[in-house]
Amino acid sequence: MPDPKSMFTKEEVEALIEKTLKHFRNEMESMLNDKLKAFQEKQKFLEDKYECLEMNFENLKDKAEHDRQTMIKDIEHLRERCTTLEVKMKMTATKSNENEQYSRRNHLRFWGVKINQGETAACAIVRVVNNKLVIQGADGQRLLLTPQHIEVAHTLRPPQSAQPGRPDPIIVRFFSRNVRDRIIAARRQLKSTNPASPKITISEDLTRENQNLLNELKKCSIVENCWSWNGKVFYTLTNDKRRHQLKLFDDLPKTPTS
């Protein structure tokens, strides 16, 4: 069997090895180039995708900012509209309350007046006013009330806070505003020093809103006195004797903070 070493010369072996290595390098370079190309294509795809996402993000951010600004403007517009509607509502409610109170300008309410058997509400009011009050007329003489001064008089359902057994309140509408004003101006004369005597009081026929104002003032610890005159609610404070008026939607007086 021939010796393998004698089959190839040294130069042929080296040439064969060089050829093999060159082929191997070419294969490796081709494979690496393919891998690099695929990587570069993938990288380009990802870069394009990133740019697209970044552009979409910027567009979304711009749209979100635009929507936010639009929403702020809408909210501000709604706030202004609500404020305007609130002002109009208060003006309407105030005017309605004033008109209702004006319609009661000739009314008075009498509390604690007992109607005797066979007596009308109007006659009971005439009796009590003439017996309890001294009213000065426009001529300087004493004014005696008659049923002809009264247009309508009738009892009302007593409030829930009324004392048991106390007579139902009576509402009276007078023909003359002047007579009505002279009667209520003399109501201080009804204050009795005898606790055993029946308590009779006279008040204006206030609207529900104005009566609520008066009731709230009576609960205030810093309010010394409160009353109504011509349908308007007034009060004085314990540390301020000046007369103040409380209108619809006004805040109640508060204790000053030190």
Buried (B, 14 or more C-beta within 10 A) or exposed (E): EEEEEEEEEEEEEEEEEEEEEEEEEEEEEEEEEEEEEEEEEEEEEEEEEEEEEEEEEEEEEEEEEEEEEEEEEEEEEEEEEEEEEEEEEEEEEBEEBBEBBEEBBBBBBBBBBEBEEEEBBBBBBBBBBBEBBEBEEEEEEEBEBEEEBBEEBEBEEBEEEEEEEEBBBBBBBBEEEEBBBBBBBBBEEBEEEEEEEEEBEBBBBBBEBBBEBBEBBEEBEBBEEBBBEEBBBBBBBEEEEEEBEBEBBEEEBEEEEE
